[in-house]
Amino acid sequence: MFLCAQLLLFIASAAIACLAARVDVSWDICYLHVNRVGEGTRLAIGANGKLPIPPVYMTRGDTLYLHVHNSLNVSTTVHAHGIFQNGTVYNDGTAMITECSIPPGDNHTYIIAPEQEGTFWLHGHYDEDNADGLRAALIIYEKEPIVDYDAEYLFAVEDWYSTEFIERMKQIVHTGITGNLPITYSRALINGDLGNFTKPIKFEPSKKYRIRFINMAATNWFKISMPGHKMQIIEIEGVHSVPYDVDQFDVGPGQRISVLVEAKDTDEFNYNYNITLYLIDNSFVSGANPLYYSGLIEYRENAPVYQSPPIEDNYQWAEDINMNAFDGEPLLEPVTRKIVLNYQQKILSDGLPHYLLGDHPYQSPLVPTLFTALTMGDLATDPAIYGPQTVAYVLDHMDIVEIELHNPGSPDHTFHLHGHTFQIIEYGPTNATSEDNSTEIAVRKSAGAPMRRDTLMVRAWNYVKVRFRADSPGVWFFHCHMSTHLYLGLAVTFVEAPLLLQKQIQVPDEYYKMCQKQSIKTSGNGAGNAGYNFTGLPPIPT
């Protein structure tokens, strides 16, 4: 483990050599009173009395034992974002989907042994704990790097609000009854430091650097540029890419990108890098949206800073639809299951604002969906058995699933699929009409080996098509990674091969004990009853 979250420089080979096959990390998840952006002290969630929580490092083939003690007065979980958990779905850390969560005062160990490598992160998945600070980078080094580089840096970027998440949501829900959701603004943190106060990153002439960017924000987007330097994207969300030249790129909540940067051949100048925070829910607001931050790329102490020309609109942006996966995996076909999802924002029968991808906003069931899938026998193949609030889709084993996700309005969204990566197949304008449809783009399709990722961006007034193979029996959440939108119901559940799941998965006893301590049932339908008896289920707004 490393004891700070400043910009860290590592010689990759040395870092790999010092990591053991078993990586033990202990988190005492606790409340903290912090003033991170100079806007007053507020309640936050950290680990071991620290915020930010230090990054976690391991190498492909290692096993991470994340020992959690819950010192909060409410339950909590930890999700390893981007880790497949194939065969260990109960370890996915999603409250009331794959587990009952860790009760206050209790202990739990997440065992993470992925055959994956790249840039990931850990965050709370109970009542959006991550928005209040429960988040940390997770880096899995390659045993044999595909691309040569001399050293690397990590940029973990966050948004930070002056009030706790639940307080902001109370305001949003209360005022949203009128149909007008209020806009709140944040500041940017870079590796835990307020924007412009991050320490310089040091380059040596002619060396190559890998720079990992993780957007751990609750709500906001970031634009990244390094004027005077060319960047090549070499990895997106744990998937190696054919090197792709860019001048700048953006990362939405939950997304990650690694770039390769070749240093200049002289130390005559230092340079600035630029990180811009922007909230896509609203237009320009002076001093609030966007916010501009910069840091120093230092070749030589006290060298003059090169005055780079401004980034123009015709510079090369990162577009995953134009990229190719390094391993050359071809387009998945033929499609055996197509699911069309439409984003909606509505005031429903309960008089409250909700976001939907189906007929109902997502709400937690009374029994974790995984336990329903494991205990309902043949009925587990019927989506209705999970309750309407789970917005469940049942997939057959090895289905090639195509999701067509429409965003017929504003704002942009990022959507994360647990347990899988998906191929980016197609972007295009949705059929909706609006005065504000100037962001529409022509239909664009992937060519070659489609790039894969686990968190997609769907722009306002557009749709996205993605494909994945249902090769991991389990229960997998698909949701907007903007915390406010998930809180308002913007999610669905994929129940994958439930009959095969019943044969393959043995949930460890400690997961049942966590449920018992909280008087949560571990069998039955979404209401904890037999058959289609949903007595006791809270009313579902329509």
N, C-alpha and C positions, 0 to 999 in steps of 0.2 A: 504494500500500500504506500501511497505517497501522501504527505502530510499537509500539502497546500494545493490550491487550485489556481495558482498564477499561470501565466503562459509558460509552459514547460518545454524544455528542449531535451530531446532524447536521441542518443545514438541507437538506432533501431536494433542492431545486432546485440548490443550490450543489454538493452531492456529485455529482449527475448531470453538471453542467457540467464538473467537473474530471476526469472519467474519459475516457480515450482509447478509440478503437475497438479498439486492441490493448492487452491488459493482460498484462504479463509479471511473473510471480512465480517466484522461485527458492527452493527448499527443499533444504537440505542435511540430510537426515534422519539423525539421530544419537542416540547414547545420552547421557543426562544423569543425574546423581545429584541428586535433589531431595528436599526435605522440604516438601511442599505443605500438609499439614494438621497439622503439629506432632506427628506420631507416628513420627518418625525418617526418616532418609534411605533412599531406595530407588532402584533403577534404573528409568528411564523413557525414553520416546522422544519427542523434540522435533524442531524444525527450526531450523537456523541458531543453535544453542546456546540456543534459547528454549523455554520452556514456561510459559504456554500459547502456542500458535502464533497469531500475529495473524490476525484475520479477513481475508477476501479480498472486495473489492467490485468490481462491474462493473455495466454497464447492458445491458438486453436489446439484442441486436444486436452487442455486443462479442464479441471472441474472447479467451479466456483461454489463455495459454501457461504451463502449470505445469511449470517446469523442475525435475526431481528428480535429486539426486545421492544415492546410497545409501551412507551411511557406516556402516551397520550391518554386523554379521558374518553376517547372514542376508538372504534376499531380502525385498522389500517391494513394496507396490503402494499406489496412492491411488485411491479411488472417490469420484466426485462424486455424493453421495447425493441422489436425486430428479431428476437430469438424464437426459433420455430417451436420448441417444446414438443416435437414429434414423439409420441409415446409417453410424454409426461405432461399432458394438458393440464392436470391439476396443479402444476407448478407455474401457471401463467400469471397468477397474481391479480386476477380481475374479480373484484368483489361481487358476489351473488351471481356470477357467471360460471367461474371455475372453482370458487371457494367461498367460504363464509366470512373470511377476513380474520385478522389476528385480534383477539379481544384485548381491551386495556389491561396492562400488567402482564400480558402473556408473552411467550417466546415462540419463535418459529424459525426454521431454517429452510431457505430456498436453495435447491441444488440445481445448478445450471451447468450443463456439460454439452455445449453446442459444437457440432461439427461445422462451425461457421467462423468467418473472420471478417474484420472490418470495424465500422463505427456504429455503436449502439448507445443506449442509455437506459438507466434505471429510474423509475418514477412511481410515485404513489398512484393507485388506481381505486381509491375509495373516496367518494365525495371530493374529487379533484384536489387531493392533498398536494399534488405536484405544483398546482398554482400557488401554493403557500410555501414552497421551498423544498419539498421532498423529491429531489431529482439530482442525478449525478451521471456523469459520462461513464460509459462502459466500452473500453477499447479491447478488441481481440486481435492480437498480432498474427500475421501470417507466419507459418513455419518457414516458408520459402517465399519471400516477397516477389511478386510478379514484376514490379517496377522497381528499378534501383533508385535509391535516394540516400542522402548522407545523414539526414536528421529530420525530425518532425516537430510540429507544434500542434496544440489543441486549442481551438476556440469554441468554448461552450457558451452560447449566447442565450440570454433570458430576458423576459420582460418582468418588471416589478412594479406593483401597484402600491399605493399608500394605505390601502385597506385590505383586510382579509377577503378571500374569495367569496365566502358565504355572505358577507355584508354587502358586497357588490351585487351578488345575485338577488338578495332581498330587494334591493333598490330596482334592479332590472325587472324582476317579476312584478313588483308593485306598480311601477310606472308603465310597464309594458301592457298592463290591462287596457290602457287607452289605445294600444296599437303602436305606440312610439317607444321603442327600446332605447334607453339612454346610452350615450357613448361615454366611456371612461378611458383615460389615457394613462400610459405607464412611462417608465424610464427603462433604459437598456443596461443590462449587466453583461460584461464580457469576462468569463472565468471568475465571476463573483464580484468583480470591481465595477464601479459605476463608469460606464462608457469610456470617456476620454482619459480615465485614470489608470488604464491598464499599462503594464510595463512594456517597454519595447521588445520586439522580437529581433534577434540578432542573426544576420546573414553574413556568410563569408563568401568572397568573390568566387564565382564559377561553381559553387556547390548547388546541389539539388535538395529541395525541401518538400516534404509532404505536410500539408496543412489540412487538418480535419475540422470541419464546421458542423456543430450540432445545434439545431434550434430546439431548445428546451422550454420555449415560451408557452405561456398559457393561451395567448390570443394573437400575438403579433408576428409579422413577417420581418425578415431582414434581407437587405441587399448588400452584396459583398463585392468589392473591387480592390485591386492592388495596382493602381496606375504606375506605369513604367515597367511592369512585369507582365509576362504572359502566363496564364494559368491553363493547365490541362486537367480536366476532370478524369480521375482514374478509378473512382469508386463512388457508388451511390447506395447507401443503406445496406452495406454488407455484400453488394454485388460489384465485382470488378467490371469496369467498362473499357471498351476500346478508347484509348486516350482521345479526348475531345477538347479542342482549343476554345477558350472563352476569355472575354474581357471582364465580364461580371456575371453574377448569378444571384438568384434569390432562393431562400429556404423558408418554407412555411413551417408552422408548428409541427414538431415531430419528425421533420425531414433532416437528413444528414448528407454531406458531400465531402469527399476528399479531393484536393487538388494537388498537382505537382507544379512547383514553381522553381525555375532555374534562376539563380542569382546572377546579378550583373558581373562582368569580368573585372570590375574595378571598384574600389571603395571610395571613389571621389565624392559620391553623394550618399546621403540617406534618403529614404522615401517614406511617404505616408501610405497606409492602407485605410480604406473607408468602409464603415459599417453603418448602414442606414436602417433604423427601425421605422416601420410603418404599419398602421392599422388599416386594414382593407374595408372596415365597416363605414368609413367616413372619408370625406374629401380633405383637402388641405386645411389645416388649422395651424396658424403661426405659433411656433413654440411648443407644439404638441404632436402634430402629425404632418409630415414625418419628422423624426429627430435624427440629426447627423452626428456621427461620431468618427473619430479618426485616431489612429495610433501610429507608432513609428517603426519602420523597418530600418534597423541600425546596422550599417556596415562599418562605421567608424565613429567613435565618440566625438561629438562636436562638429562632425562634417555638416556642410550646408544641406538643407532639405531641397531636393529637386522639385521644381514647380511643374508638375505634370499637367498637360492640357486636360480640360474637362472631358468626362466620358460622354460620348454622343449617343443618340438613340440608335444609330446604325452600327454601333459596336456589337460584337458577337455575344449574345446571351446564351445561357445554358438552357437547352430544350431537350428533355428526355425523349421526346418522340423522334428526334433526329439521331439519337445515340444508339449504340449497339453493345450488347453484352459481350464481354471478353471471351466467355466460354462458347459462344456461337450457338446457344440453344435456339432452335428455329421456332417459328410461330406455332403455338399450340393449336392443333386442329385434329378432327372436327369438333366444333362446339357441341356438347351434349346437354348443357343447361345454360339458358340465358335468363338473366335477372335484370329487369329494368327498374331503377330507383329514381324517384323524383323528389328533389328537395322542395319542401313547403314550409312556410312560416304562417301560423294561424293562431287566432284566439279560439279555443275549443270550448266544449260544453261546461267545463269547470270555471270558465271566465278568465283563464290564465293564458299567457302566451306560450306557445310550444313550437318546436322545430320537428319536422317529420321527414322520414324517408319512405313511409308506407301509410297505412290507414290510421295508425296510432303512433304517438310518440313513445320512444323506448322508456320503460320504467322497470326497476328491478323486480323480479318475481319473489315469491315467498320461500322458494327452494332454489338453491343454485342450479342453473340450467344443466350443468354437467351431471348433477345427481339425478335430475329428472330423466335425462337421456339414459343413465345407467340402470334405473329402477323401474321403468315403465314398459319393459318387454317390447312386444311388437308395436305397441302404441307409440313408441318413441319415434317411429317414422312419420307420424302425423304432426305437422307444425302446430296444430291447434292445442296439442297436449301441453305445450310450454306456456300457454296463456297468451292472450293478445298483446300484453304489455312487452313481451320479449321481441316481437316482430321477427319471428323465427322463420328461417328457410332451411329445409332439410335437403342435404346433398348426398348423392350416391357416391360410393367409393370410386375414386379415379375419374369422376366427372371432369370434363374440361369446361370450366365455368367461365362465362363471359358476363361481366357486370357492365351495364350501360347506365352511367350516372349522370342525370341531368340537373343543371343548376339554372332554372329559368328565372333568374332574378339576381339580386345582389345580397350579400357580398361573395367573394371567393371563399373557398373552403379547402382544408386538407383533410383527407380521409385515410385512416390507418386500418389495415387488415392484420389481425393477430394470426400467428401461426404459419404465415405464408409470405412469399413475395409474389407479385403479379407482373405480367408483361404489359407495358404501355402500348396499346394497339392503335388508338385513334382519338383525335381531338376534333371538335367541330362546333358550330353554333347550334344551340337548342332552338326548337321551333317557336319558343315564346317571342312575343313582340313587346317592345318597350321603347320609350323615348331614350332610355339610357342603354342602348345596345351597341354603342360604338366600339365596345371591346370585342365584338364578335370576330371570329377568325374563320378562314376558309377551312374546309375539312382537310385534315392532314393525317396520313397513315404511316405507321412504322414500316421501314424497309430493312431487310436483312434479319439480324438476330435482335428482336425487340429488347430494349432495356427493361430490366426488372427492378422493382423497388417495393417497399411495403407501405409507403405513405404518398398518396397522389394529391396533386393540386387540380381542382376543377374551378376554372375561372367563371366569373359572373356571365350569364347569358350563354353558357357553353355546356357541352357534354364531354365526357371522357369514356372510352371503352378500355377495359382491362381484362386479362384472362389469367387464370391460374388453374393448376391441377389439384383436385381434391384428394391428395395422397396422404393426409394426416388425420385419421379419425379423432374427432374431438369436438369441442364447442369453442367457436372462434368469434370474437367480437369484431364488428366492422363499424367504425364510428368517426364522426368529425373530431379532429384533434384540437379544436378550439374549445377550451374548457366551458365557456358560457353556452356554446351550442350543444355540447354533449349533455350538460346539465338540463337543458330544455328539451332533450329527447332525441337528438339527431344520431340515431344508431339503429342497427339491426343485428341479429344473431344468426350465425351459420352453424347448424348442427350437422356435422359431417360423419356419414356412415355410422349411425347410432347402433345398429345391430352388431357391426364389427367392433365398435367401441366397447360394447358390453362384454365381448370375448377377450379383448386385448388389455384393457386398463384395469388395474387394481389400485384404487386410491389408498394411500397410506392412512393408517388409523388416526394420525394426528390431525388430519383434515376434518374427520368426523368429530373429534374432540373439540375443535374450535367451534363447530356448529353447536354442539351440545351445550357448551358454556354460554352460548348466546340464545339458547332455546329456539334454534332454527332447525326445521325439519330437514332430513337428508334423503327423503324418498317421496315419491308421489309426483303429481303434475305441478304446474307452475304455482298452484295454491297449496300444495302439500297434501292433496287429497287423491283418492282413487279415481280412475277413469276420467270422465269429463265433468266431474263435480268441482266447480271452481268457487264454492262457498268460502267466504273469508277474503277473497281477493278484493283489494280496493277497487272502486269504480274506475273504469278506463275512460278517460275523456275522449269524446268523439267529435 
